[in-house]
Amino acid sequence: MSTQVSEEVREALHEGRPVVALESTIIAHGLPRPRNLAVALELEELVRAGGAVPATIAVVDGTARVGLDGAALTRIAEDPAVRKLGHRDLAPALATGATGATTVSATAWLADAAGIRVFATGGLGGVHREWSETQDESADLRLLSRVGVTVVCAGVKSILDVPATLQRLETLGVTVVGYGTEHFPGFYLASSGQPVDWTLRTPGEVAEVIRAQDRLGGPRAALVVANPVPMAEQLDPALHDRVLAGGLTAAKEKGIAGQAVTPFLLEYLTTHTEGASLEANLAAVRGNVRLAASIAGAYATEAGGAEAGPDTGTGPGAGTGPNTGTSPDTGAAPGAGGR
């Protein structure tokens, strides 16, 4: 594979210092211009402020780039011809000299190949609604069963079938933990209403799970750290449910199906919440990036690398273990995002 790791990232990995991978699809296809470039730079700065090295990943002129310089980051943000690349698209993109932004699956694959253990994103793809009819499922899920990265995210997009996605991750052997929460986040919402089996409350606890994975060996699979958007910054649950219901009805009336459904619904949410869903998305991404930097720092410290970055705070309560009960809901309507 034609891969270029930036000097800064390469040196950090060689010295055992913390590195956080960042996807580029949010830059090229998830945000309006010119705000997308400002956000890309902001996210990299948040990683640095947390004591880690950012490694934004993309494909530029047929070369997989792990760590982008200013010119490459600007091109990904500003060039309308930049393609959207999942992991299945990497080989043809490299072979044809294409330029593209990497999704969760492609970013996780390239990060894993480069030796980066921690990756921050907004939300995962998942099982689509009406899966029994469409068989539509994000490539993110199967790829995460094959790579040894820790993915810090705000759950899966609430427009998807959240319960089915969690079941699919379980089937694939992907470990899911809640960070400071006993409920799986709903991307725009602090809670999807679905419980998680394990709750961790500090970056050090997450790092210890990563080290336990290292010691266990065996089949490789990702660790998904589900970090809820702060309650004060989530999308209003009632507004979310009302607008999502309207979007699903509009998609059906327009005959929109398959891969076209997700971008339609995301755009519908942005428009009909007057941009509130976009702000909740960005709040989630920022929180995930900060947490990922702290986790990478905690993992590197114990591994003999640099000191960990500042802690991003801990969830309520103390201690780690399986969730045998329930806690008060975090604000979302029960089952939000499910069937």
C-alpha positions as CSV (number, residue, x, y, z in Angstrom):
1,M,0.0,0.0,0.0
2,S,1.3,3.5,-0.9
3,T,1.1,5.1,2.5
4,Q,2.9,8.2,3.8
5,V,3.1,8.9,7.5
6,S,4.0,12.4,8.4
7,E,7.3,13.0,10.1
8,E,5.6,14.3,13.2
9,V,3.3,11.3,13.5
10,R,6.1,8.9,12.7
11,E,8.4,10.3,15.3
12,A,5.7,10.3,18.0
13,L,4.9,6.7,17.3
14,H,8.6,5.7,17.4
15,E,9.0,7.5,20.7
16,G,5.9,6.0,22.2
17,R,4.1,9.4,22.5
18,P,0.3,9.6,22.2
19,V,-1.2,9.9,18.8
20,V,-4.9,10.4,17.9
21,A,-6.2,9.5,14.4
22,L,-8.9,11.8,12.9
23,E,-11.2,11.1,10.0
24,S,-11.5,13.5,7.0
25,T,-15.0,12.8,5.7
26,I,-16.4,15.2,8.3
27,I,-14.2,17.9,6.7
28,A,-14.9,17.2,3.1
29,H,-18.6,16.1,3.3
30,G,-19.9,16.7,6.7
31,L,-19.7,20.5,7.2
32,P,-20.4,23.6,5.0
33,R,-17.5,25.5,3.6
34,P,-15.5,27.5,4.8
35,R,-16.4,26.4,8.3
36,N,-15.1,22.9,7.6
37,L,-11.5,24.0,7.4
38,A,-11.8,26.0,10.6
39,V,-13.2,23.0,12.4
40,A,-10.5,20.7,11.0
41,L,-7.8,23.0,12.4
42,E,-9.7,23.3,15.7
43,L,-9.9,19.5,16.2
44,E,-6.2,19.1,15.6
45,E,-5.5,21.9,18.1
46,L,-7.7,20.1,20.6
47,V,-5.6,17.0,20.2
48,R,-2.5,19.0,20.8
49,A,-4.0,20.8,23.8
50,G,-4.6,17.3,25.3
51,G,-1.0,16.4,25.0
52,A,-1.2,14.2,21.9
53,V,-0.3,14.4,18.2
54,P,-3.1,14.6,15.7
55,A,-3.1,12.3,12.6
56,T,-5.8,13.4,10.2
57,I,-6.1,10.7,7.5
58,A,-7.0,11.1,3.9
59,V,-5.9,9.9,0.4
60,V,-4.2,12.6,-1.7
61,D,-3.2,11.9,-5.3
62,G,-3.2,8.2,-4.8
63,T,-1.2,8.2,-1.6
64,A,-2.8,7.3,1.8
65,R,-1.6,10.1,4.1
66,V,-1.5,9.6,7.9
67,G,-1.0,13.1,9.2
68,L,-1.8,16.0,6.8
69,D,0.1,19.2,6.3
70,G,-1.7,22.5,5.9
71,A,-1.8,22.3,2.1
72,A,-3.3,18.8,2.1
73,L,-5.8,19.7,4.8
74,T,-6.9,22.8,2.9
75,R,-7.3,20.7,-0.3
76,I,-9.5,18.1,1.4
77,A,-11.7,21.0,2.8
78,E,-12.0,23.1,-0.3
79,D,-11.8,20.8,-3.3
80,P,-15.4,19.8,-4.3
81,A,-14.0,16.9,-6.4
82,V,-12.7,15.1,-3.2
83,R,-14.3,11.7,-3.1
84,K,-15.7,9.8,-0.1
85,L,-13.7,6.7,0.6
86,G,-14.7,3.7,2.7
87,H,-12.1,0.9,3.2
88,R,-13.3,-0.9,0.1
89,D,-12.4,2.1,-2.0
90,L,-8.8,2.5,-0.8
91,A,-7.3,0.1,-3.4
92,P,-8.9,1.7,-6.5
93,A,-8.2,5.2,-5.1
94,L,-4.6,4.4,-4.7
95,A,-4.3,2.7,-8.0
96,T,-6.0,5.5,-10.0
97,G,-4.3,8.4,-8.2
98,A,-7.6,9.7,-6.7
99,T,-8.0,12.1,-3.8
100,G,-10.6,11.3,-1.2
101,A,-11.7,11.8,2.4
102,T,-11.7,8.7,4.6
103,T,-14.8,7.4,6.4
104,V,-14.7,5.7,9.8
105,S,-13.9,2.3,8.1
106,A,-11.1,3.6,6.0
107,T,-9.6,5.8,8.7
108,A,-9.7,2.9,11.2
109,W,-7.9,0.6,8.7
110,L,-5.2,3.1,7.9
111,A,-4.7,4.1,11.5
112,D,-4.4,0.4,12.5
113,A,-1.9,-0.2,9.7
114,A,0.2,2.8,11.0
115,G,0.2,1.5,14.6
116,I,-2.2,4.2,16.0
117,R,-4.3,2.8,18.8
118,V,-6.8,5.7,19.4
119,F,-9.2,7.2,16.9
120,A,-11.7,10.0,17.5
121,T,-14.8,10.6,15.3
122,G,-18.4,11.9,15.6
123,G,-20.6,8.8,15.2
124,L,-20.3,5.4,13.7
125,G,-22.3,4.0,10.8
126,G,-24.7,1.2,11.7
127,V,-27.6,-0.9,10.7
128,H,-30.1,1.0,8.7
129,R,-33.8,1.1,9.4
130,E,-35.9,-1.5,7.4
131,W,-32.7,-3.7,7.2
132,S,-34.9,-6.7,6.6
133,E,-35.9,-5.2,3.3
134,T,-32.8,-3.4,2.2
135,Q,-29.9,-5.4,3.8
136,D,-28.3,-2.0,4.2
137,E,-25.5,-1.9,6.9
138,S,-22.5,0.4,7.2
139,A,-19.2,-1.1,6.3
140,D,-17.9,0.4,9.6
141,L,-19.2,-2.5,11.7
142,R,-17.5,-5.4,10.0
143,L,-14.2,-3.4,9.6
144,L,-14.2,-2.7,13.4
145,S,-14.2,-6.4,14.0
146,R,-10.8,-6.6,12.2
147,V,-8.7,-3.8,13.6
148,G,-7.2,-3.2,17.0
149,V,-8.1,0.5,17.4
150,T,-10.0,2.3,20.2
151,V,-12.7,4.4,18.6
152,V,-14.1,7.2,20.7
153,C,-17.5,8.2,19.3
154,A,-20.9,9.6,20.3
155,G,-22.6,6.3,19.5
156,V,-24.2,5.8,16.1
157,K,-26.3,8.3,14.2
158,S,-29.8,8.3,15.7
159,I,-31.4,8.1,12.2
160,L,-30.2,4.4,12.2
161,D,-31.5,1.3,14.0
162,V,-29.6,1.6,17.2
163,P,-30.7,-1.6,18.9
164,A,-29.9,-3.6,15.8
165,T,-26.5,-1.9,15.5
166,L,-25.6,-2.9,19.1
167,Q,-26.7,-6.4,18.4
168,R,-24.6,-6.5,15.3
169,L,-21.5,-5.2,17.1
170,E,-22.0,-7.9,19.7
171,T,-22.2,-10.6,17.0
172,L,-19.0,-9.3,15.4
173,G,-17.2,-9.4,18.8
174,V,-16.6,-5.6,19.0
175,T,-16.4,-4.4,22.7
176,V,-18.7,-1.4,23.5
177,V,-18.3,0.6,26.7
178,G,-20.1,3.7,27.8
179,Y,-17.9,6.5,29.1
180,G,-19.5,7.9,32.2
181,T,-22.9,6.6,31.1
182,E,-24.9,3.4,31.4
183,H,-26.8,4.2,28.2
184,F,-25.5,4.1,24.6
185,P,-25.4,7.7,23.3
186,G,-27.6,8.7,20.4
187,F,-25.1,10.9,18.5
188,Y,-27.2,14.1,18.7
189,L,-28.7,12.9,22.0
190,A,-26.9,12.0,25.2
191,S,-28.8,8.8,25.3
192,S,-30.5,6.4,22.8
193,G,-32.3,4.7,25.6
194,Q,-30.3,1.5,25.0
195,P,-28.2,0.2,27.9
196,V,-24.5,-0.7,27.7
197,D,-23.0,-3.7,29.4
198,W,-19.9,-1.8,30.7
199,T,-19.2,1.7,32.0
200,L,-15.8,3.2,32.3
201,R,-15.3,6.6,34.0
202,T,-11.7,7.8,33.5
203,P,-9.2,7.8,30.6
204,G,-7.0,5.6,32.7
205,E,-9.7,2.9,33.0
206,V,-10.1,2.9,29.2
207,A,-6.3,2.7,28.8
208,E,-6.3,-0.3,31.1
209,V,-8.9,-2.1,29.0
210,I,-6.7,-1.5,25.9
211,R,-3.7,-3.0,27.8
212,A,-5.9,-6.0,28.8
213,Q,-6.7,-6.4,25.1
214,D,-3.0,-6.4,24.4
215,R,-2.3,-9.0,27.0
216,L,-5.1,-11.3,25.9
217,G,-4.1,-11.4,22.2
218,G,-6.4,-13.6,20.1
219,P,-8.8,-12.2,17.6
220,R,-8.4,-8.5,16.9
221,A,-11.4,-6.2,17.2
222,A,-11.9,-2.5,18.0
223,L,-12.9,-1.1,21.4
224,V,-15.8,1.4,21.0
225,V,-15.8,4.0,23.7
226,A,-19.3,5.6,23.5
227,N,-19.0,9.1,24.9
228,P,-22.3,11.1,25.1
229,V,-22.6,14.6,23.9
230,P,-22.9,16.9,27.0
231,M,-26.5,17.3,28.1
232,A,-26.4,21.0,27.8
233,E,-25.3,20.7,24.1
234,Q,-27.5,17.8,22.9
235,L,-30.3,18.4,20.5
236,D,-33.6,18.9,22.2
237,P,-35.0,15.3,22.3
238,A,-38.6,16.3,21.5
239,L,-37.4,18.4,18.5
240,H,-35.2,15.5,17.4
241,D,-38.0,13.0,17.5
242,R,-40.5,15.3,15.7
243,V,-38.1,16.3,13.0
244,L,-36.7,12.7,12.4
245,A,-40.3,11.4,12.1
246,G,-41.0,14.1,9.5
247,G,-37.8,13.2,7.7
248,L,-38.6,9.5,7.5
249,T,-42.0,10.3,6.1
250,A,-40.6,12.7,3.6
251,A,-38.0,10.2,2.4
252,K,-40.7,7.6,1.9
253,E,-42.9,10.0,0.0
254,K,-40.0,11.0,-2.3
255,G,-39.0,7.4,-2.9
256,I,-35.6,7.8,-1.4
257,A,-34.0,4.5,-0.5
258,G,-30.7,2.7,0.1
259,Q,-27.6,4.7,0.5
260,A,-29.4,8.0,-0.4
261,V,-31.5,7.8,2.9
262,T,-28.7,8.8,5.3
263,P,-27.5,12.0,3.6
264,F,-31.2,13.0,3.0
265,L,-32.1,12.6,6.6
266,L,-29.0,14.4,7.9
267,E,-29.7,17.3,5.6
268,Y,-33.3,17.3,6.6
269,L,-32.4,17.4,10.3
270,T,-30.0,20.3,9.8
271,T,-32.5,22.3,7.8
272,H,-35.6,21.6,10.0
273,T,-33.7,22.1,13.3
274,E,-32.3,25.4,11.9
275,G,-28.8,24.1,12.3
276,A,-29.2,22.9,15.9
277,S,-28.4,19.3,14.9
278,L,-25.1,20.4,13.3
279,E,-24.1,22.2,16.5
280,A,-24.9,19.1,18.5
281,N,-22.8,17.1,16.1
282,L,-19.8,19.4,16.5
283,A,-20.2,19.4,20.3
284,A,-20.0,15.6,20.2
285,V,-16.9,15.6,18.0
286,R,-15.1,18.1,20.2
287,G,-15.8,16.1,23.3
288,N,-14.7,12.9,21.6
289,V,-11.4,14.4,20.4
290,R,-10.6,15.7,23.9
291,L,-11.4,12.4,25.5
292,A,-9.4,10.5,22.8
293,A,-6.3,12.6,23.5
294,S,-6.6,11.9,27.2
295,I,-7.0,8.1,26.6
296,A,-4.0,8.1,24.2
297,G,-2.0,9.9,26.8
298,A,-2.9,7.5,29.6
299,Y,-2.1,4.5,27.4
300,A,1.2,5.9,26.3
301,T,2.2,6.8,29.9
302,E,1.8,3.3,31.1
303,A,3.5,1.9,28.0
304,G,6.6,4.0,28.9
305,G,5.9,7.0,26.6
306,A,5.2,10.6,27.4
307,E,3.1,11.9,30.3
308,A,-0.7,11.8,29.7
309,G,-2.5,15.0,28.7
310,P,-5.0,16.6,31.0
311,D,-8.0,14.6,32.1
312,T,-11.3,15.6,30.5
313,G,-13.2,14.8,33.6
314,T,-15.0,11.7,34.9
315,G,-18.5,10.5,34.8
316,P,-20.8,10.4,37.8
317,G,-20.0,7.9,40.5
318,A,-16.9,5.8,40.8
319,G,-15.6,2.4,39.9
320,T,-15.8,0.2,36.9
321,G,-17.7,-2.9,36.2
322,P,-20.7,-4.5,34.5
323,N,-23.9,-2.6,34.6
324,T,-26.4,-4.7,36.6
325,G,-29.0,-2.0,36.9
326,T,-30.2,1.2,35.4
327,S,-29.6,4.9,36.1
328,P,-31.8,7.9,35.5
329,D,-32.3,8.7,31.8
330,T,-30.0,11.3,30.5
331,G,-32.7,13.2,28.6
332,A,-33.6,11.3,25.5
333,A,-36.9,9.7,24.9
334,P,-36.6,5.9,25.6
335,G,-35.6,4.0,22.4
336,A,-34.8,7.2,20.5
337,G,-33.2,6.2,17.2
338,G,-34.4,2.6,17.3
339,R,-37.2,1.0,15.2
